[in-house]
Amino acid sequence: MGKKSGVTIRSDTASDVLKRIQSLKDIDVLIGIPEGKARADSDGLSNAQLGYLQATGATIKIPAHEITINRSINADGSLRRGGRFVKASKANFSTTHHISEQIVTLPPRPFLEPGIAKSEKETIPLMRSAVNLALNGNTSGAIAELNRAGQLAADAAIGIIGEGTELEPLAPSTRRQRMAKGQDIKPLYVTGSLMKSITHVVRYKKVGMA
């Protein structure tokens, strides 16, 4: 007769653990810019398309076109606001100008990857916490930690644009144009629309979004 080992197996949890590990493998944490509508100020490009071009660099051909410059003048013909451009609704003097075809080269100004890397000291512990929670059966807690990590990474990418110091500076001619219009001279920061479009999502690869 064989001798008993003295070990009693009350339950086998290996299957449950494997399922929990698989559930984590089925989840993505995505940081980026969702595809959206074309921007009125970007020749039909969406924020997602514009963000890609700005991050990777590109050479863009701008066709010849007409632009209207709006200013505000005093009764004696002198310019108000130092001659700076104003919105059409606030202008009482407008001029139309022909702009010849231009070839514009955008240097790479990555902001997503540097932002994600910059946030790793905060996000990696959250990712580890998510793994531990998932292994202990707390799926909702794991997803909450992943969402926290995603938001921190997105905020860091937003900060790269907001601070502007880690991006390739604007060309002198672009700086002058921005200053003449009273606009911010930080790269990628004309309207703030690109920066505000950066977000995160925790997504199940197979069953939709969390």
Secondary structure, 3 states (H helix, E strand, C coil): CCCCCCCCCCCCCHHHHHHHHHHHHCEEEEEECCCCCECCCCCCCEHHHHHHHHHHCEEEEECCEEEEEEECECCCCCECHHHCCCCHHHCCEEEEEEECCEEEEECCCCCHHHHHHHCHHHHHHHHHHHHHHHHCCCHHHHHHHHHHHHHHHHHHHHHHHHHCCCCCCCCHHHHHHHHHCCCCCCCCCCCCHHHHCCEEEEEECCCEEC
